[in-house]
Amino acid sequence: MNQSASQPVNQSASSPVPSLSVRSSVLGTQHSPLTPQSSALSTQHSALSSQSSALSPLFSVIIVSLNGGAVIGRALDSLRADDYPNVEIIVVDNGSSDNLAEVVRGGYPEVRLIQSPINLGFAGGNNLAMREAGGDFLVLLNDDTEVRPGWLHALASAARENPRAGVLGCKLLYPDGKTVQHAGGTIKPNGSTHHVGYEKPDDGSFDQTMACDYVTGAAFAIRRELLDKIGPLDEKYFPIYFEEVDYCWRARRAGYQVLYVPGSVVVHHESRTQARYSFRFIHRYNCGRLRFVIKCFSSRQILAALWYEMRWWTWRYSYECYLPVLWAYWKTLFRLPSHLAARAEYRKKMRRLAAGKGEMITQG
């Protein structure tokens, strides 16, 4: 598999998503797809971008939350305390049954609230907000996070110094503030993922800006130029897992960098909706992983993935993993026609994009 190892980046290197017709209200179950040619969003984006300066592009911070009323205040308070001058905040109530909407409306009037009557999943909820957002960069942020002061300044600086960075990810710390959860990510030959720096001390060893395979979706920024070229997140990874891996892979195939930005620090209080390493987590993670492999890998990479997968069973799996992974295999077989259709569409789009650039895109 043609995977790039994490590499240091030279720090000195010097849109159209349609607007929703309903804002800050309950949206119907139907929602129109992102259409790069939409003139409606072009007008909105131009108006908002006129407020941006070269040093402070507009960031749209998007938080998708399902029953996060008890925790979202921590994230919004940290965003409110940050001094970045050009930001809009959008919260998507993703079919919640708790008091999330009341918490946002009552305590955070500066936040734009979008309500969906159903759970659209991670990708669907973020895509819903991206149709409303006007930023030069769209930042997807989990509701169980706290941003550190200066996090958007660091992203803006890295984006300015690395114009081919299409996706920029943050350093994530555990709640103790001393232990690294994520400092960039790598993709293994069978599509499984690994966080660089995982559970290691934040002692300065992970303070270099790096190009990497992917960055976690708990806190990452998408350059609008990239969104216009490769489109939104894939909603078929419903409800969660591997949306960001798929997106970073597509970004790299389109000739953009995926960049880990250590100066942008976020404390992550980990998943509330999916108990870490529970049966449900392992099953959903592997369903996403197998879809990603079938959709995005080349034929040669799939053969290598099968060999690695067989070896992986003997290396890594514990008894507790067997059943959820086997269930993911069965469900993937059941969904194979859908995955193969997604593969055909993905390859068609990549060929079209390569032809438009006048060159072959070979990475990934």
Secondary structure by P-SEA (a helix, b strand, c coil): cccccccccccccccbbbbbccccccccccccccccccaaaaaaaaaaaccccccccbbbbbbbbccccccaaaaaaaaaacccccbbbbbbccccccaaaaaaaaccccbbbbbbcccccaaaaaaaaaaaccccbbbbbbcccccccaaaaaaaaaaaacccccbbbbbccccccccccccccccccccbbbbccccccccccccccccccccccccccccaaaaaaccccccccccccaaaaaaaaaaaaacccbbbbccbbbbbccccccccccaaaaaaaaaaaaaaaaccccaaaaaaaaaaaaaaaaccccccaaaaaaaaaaaaaaaaaaaaaaaaaaaaaaaaaaaaaccccccc
